[in-house]
Amino acid sequence: MRILNFMIQETIKTLFFATILLFVAYISLNLFMDVDFYLLFSIAILLSLMKNVSSFYEKRKTRRITRYLTEFSNFLLWFCLMYLILSIPTYLILLIVEIPISYLIIIYITIIPIISIYGYIKANRIKINEHELFIKNLKEEVNIIHFSDVHIGSIRGKKLLKNIVDKINSSDADVCILSGDLADGSTPIEIDDFSPLADSKVPIIFTPGNHDYYPGLENVIKAAKKANMKVLFNDKIEFKGLFIYGFFVSSILKPGVTIENSYDFSIIKPEDVNIVINHFPVFWKEFKEIGVDIQLSGHTHGGQFYPIKYLIILMFKYVRGVFKEDDSYLVVTDGVGTYQAPIRWGTDAEILLLRLKRKIE
């Protein structure tokens, strides 16, 4: 029965992705030529099978060939979305005015590829963005690196971690805080997968996010500790007069994934300078009311690229940036890595450098 359910799920996924490929390819190519529907359908099925088979094996053991196929599939999905978005207004315009075929060809072979190249470069160029936060009762000025959503897995690996460490070591930060999704969940996490982070000259505090559960939270925590990170999970640590708490507060998880989580917010003392790490940019109001000065979050990727940015805005009140109310801050980073295709358009692959300064009354 279990095998039958698995086969049914995989068949549905294959047909679903094939349908998307077929629809986008058909409406795009039909602008320029007569399309052989059955040939297109066969190609779509083969590409969809390739995606699901490579993903299936990657989740069990990563291999070079399955990594390449997974990355290719993610780019394919990106191009499907972009050409769908391009084709819809094109068809609407053609209802009003006639556009020469030569112009359409130029539009279709230039716009999306140029956006894709730009987005790929943008996603792989880490930017440090600085902000000053003014905090009451601060004992001394502290510089904090805040980064999130690294997504180590099939597409992102040790090269990205080395780039992050280079940025950290070139800064004047006192401590680094990683607010979740160190792992992606697309491939198993081995004990040495995060090893480049051990070269950081600045201590790194890590609180897991939702994607860290998918390859097995225990595996992610073991690898994080092996890389000399301090894992802060439903616990606190004091650093230079700052009381830093790590929680995972959200009900948003992939179907089939459950967590055993207990958190005691009574350990937060309002008279202290309190920083809460929570992967999701939610419950800021509640944290603020119990005396939290700064909440550090990620998860949204800032929307990652257009037009998904507009969808994320509908899902979350706070998507990206630094927000302040009643002397309390919520900091939501765009993240360093990416989900699915390594593309960013309208967001940064960012590391935040937060300069905490004492607020003068």
HUGI-V127040 format. One record per pair of residues at least 12 apart in sequence whose C-alpha atoms are under 7 Angstrom apart, sorted by sequence separation. I is the first residue (numbers start at 1). J is the second residue. If there is no record, write none. Layout:
i->(I & I)
j->(J & J)
This chain:
i->(54 & 234 & 300 & 320 & 321 & 337 & 233 & 234 & 319 & 320 & 334 & 336 & 232 & 233 & 320 & 334 & 335 & 336 & 54 & 55 & 334 & 335 & 336 & 54 & 247 & 276 & 281 & 334 & 275 & 280 & 281 & 302 & 22 & 51 & 274 & 275 & 276 & 277 & 278 & 279 & 280 & 302 & 22 & 51 & 274 & 275 & 276 & 277 & 278 & 279 & 280 & 300 & 270 & 273 & 274 & 275 & 276 & 277 & 279 & 270 & 22 & 51 & 269 & 21 & 206 & 205 & 206 & 207 & 204 & 205 & 206 & 207 & 18 & 176 & 180 & 185 & 189 & 203 & 204 & 205 & 206 & 207 & 18 & 175 & 176 & 177 & 178 & 179 & 180 & 181 & 184 & 185 & 188 & 205 & 145 & 174 & 175 & 176 & 177 & 178 & 179 & 180 & 181 & 183 & 184 & 187 & 144 & 175 & 176 & 177 & 178 & 179 & 180 & 181 & 183 & 185 & 194 & 198 & 234 & 243 & 249 & 18 & 82 & 143 & 144 & 145 & 146 & 147 & 148 & 151 & 152 & 153 & 179 & 181 & 182 & 185 & 189 & 193 & 194 & 197 & 198 & 243 & 244 & 245 & 246 & 247 & 248 & 250 & 17 & 143 & 144 & 145 & 146 & 147 & 148 & 149 & 150 & 151 & 152 & 153 & 169 & 181 & 189 & 191 & 192 & 242 & 243 & 244 & 245 & 246 & 247 & 248 & 302 & 142 & 143 & 144 & 145 & 146 & 147 & 148 & 149 & 150 & 151 & 152 & 153 & 154 & 165 & 168 & 169 & 191 & 195 & 242 & 243 & 244 & 245 & 246 & 301 & 302 & 148 & 149 & 150 & 151 & 153 & 154 & 190 & 194 & 301 & 14 & 153 & 162 & 165 & 293 & 294 & 295 & 296 & 297 & 298 & 300 & 301 & 14 & 161 & 165 & 191 & 293 & 294 & 295 & 296 & 297 & 298 & 158 & 161 & 292 & 293 & 294 & 295 & 296 & 297 & 298 & 281 & 298 & 14 & 158 & 207 & 209 & 305 & 306 & 207 & 288 & 304 & 305 & 306 & 304 & 305 & 305 & 210 & 304 & 302 & 284 & 281 & 24 & 21 & 24 & 28 & 24 & 32 & 207 & 209 & 71 & 67 & 67 & 179 & 179 & 180 & 179 & 139 & 179 & 179 & 179 & 62 & 61 & 59 & 60 & 61 & 58 & 59 & 60 & 58 & 59 & 138 & 137 & 149 & 148 & 149 & 148 & 150 & 147 & 149 & 150 & 151 & 148 & 149 & 150 & 151 & 147 & 148 & 149 & 147 & 147 & 146 & 147 & 145 & 146 & 145 & 146 & 145 & 144 & 145 & 126 & 143 & 144 & 143 & 144 & 143 & 142 & 143 & 142 & 141 & 141 & 141 & 123 & 123 & 138 & 123 & 127 & 129 & 133 & 135 & 137 & 120 & 122 & 127 & 128 & 129 & 130 & 131 & 132 & 133 & 134 & 135 & 136 & 120 & 126 & 127 & 128 & 129 & 130 & 131 & 132 & 133 & 134 & 135 & 136 & 119 & 120 & 125 & 126 & 127 & 128 & 129 & 130 & 131 & 132 & 133 & 134 & 135 & 119 & 123 & 124 & 128 & 134 & 119 & 122 & 123 & 116 & 78 & 74 & 75 & 74 & 71)
j->(66 & 246 & 312 & 332 & 333 & 349 & 246 & 247 & 332 & 333 & 347 & 349 & 246 & 247 & 334 & 348 & 349 & 350 & 69 & 70 & 349 & 350 & 351 & 70 & 263 & 292 & 297 & 350 & 292 & 297 & 298 & 319 & 40 & 69 & 292 & 293 & 294 & 295 & 296 & 297 & 298 & 320 & 41 & 70 & 293 & 294 & 295 & 296 & 297 & 298 & 299 & 319 & 290 & 293 & 294 & 295 & 296 & 297 & 299 & 291 & 44 & 73 & 291 & 44 & 229 & 229 & 230 & 231 & 229 & 230 & 231 & 232 & 44 & 202 & 206 & 211 & 215 & 229 & 230 & 231 & 232 & 233 & 45 & 202 & 203 & 204 & 205 & 206 & 207 & 208 & 211 & 212 & 215 & 232 & 173 & 202 & 203 & 204 & 205 & 206 & 207 & 208 & 209 & 211 & 212 & 215 & 173 & 204 & 205 & 206 & 207 & 208 & 209 & 210 & 212 & 214 & 223 & 227 & 263 & 272 & 278 & 48 & 112 & 173 & 174 & 175 & 176 & 177 & 178 & 181 & 182 & 183 & 209 & 211 & 212 & 215 & 219 & 223 & 224 & 227 & 228 & 273 & 274 & 275 & 276 & 277 & 278 & 280 & 48 & 174 & 175 & 176 & 177 & 178 & 179 & 180 & 181 & 182 & 183 & 184 & 200 & 212 & 220 & 222 & 223 & 273 & 274 & 275 & 276 & 277 & 278 & 279 & 333 & 174 & 175 & 176 & 177 & 178 & 179 & 180 & 181 & 182 & 183 & 184 & 185 & 186 & 197 & 200 & 201 & 223 & 227 & 274 & 275 & 276 & 277 & 278 & 333 & 334 & 181 & 182 & 183 & 184 & 186 & 187 & 223 & 227 & 334 & 48 & 187 & 196 & 199 & 327 & 328 & 329 & 330 & 331 & 332 & 334 & 335 & 49 & 196 & 200 & 226 & 328 & 329 & 330 & 331 & 332 & 333 & 194 & 197 & 328 & 329 & 330 & 331 & 332 & 333 & 334 & 318 & 335 & 52 & 196 & 246 & 248 & 344 & 345 & 247 & 328 & 344 & 345 & 346 & 345 & 346 & 347 & 253 & 347 & 347 & 330 & 332 & 80 & 80 & 83 & 87 & 84 & 101 & 277 & 279 & 155 & 154 & 155 & 277 & 278 & 279 & 279 & 241 & 296 & 297 & 298 & 187 & 187 & 186 & 187 & 188 & 186 & 187 & 188 & 187 & 188 & 273 & 273 & 298 & 298 & 299 & 333 & 335 & 333 & 335 & 336 & 337 & 335 & 336 & 337 & 338 & 335 & 336 & 337 & 336 & 351 & 351 & 352 & 351 & 352 & 352 & 353 & 353 & 353 & 354 & 336 & 353 & 354 & 354 & 355 & 355 & 355 & 356 & 356 & 356 & 357 & 358 & 342 & 343 & 358 & 344 & 348 & 350 & 354 & 356 & 358 & 342 & 344 & 349 & 350 & 351 & 352 & 353 & 354 & 355 & 356 & 357 & 358 & 343 & 349 & 350 & 351 & 352 & 353 & 354 & 355 & 356 & 357 & 358 & 359 & 343 & 344 & 349 & 350 & 351 & 352 & 353 & 354 & 355 & 356 & 357 & 358 & 359 & 344 & 348 & 349 & 353 & 359 & 345 & 348 & 349 & 343 & 341 & 340 & 341 & 341 & 341)
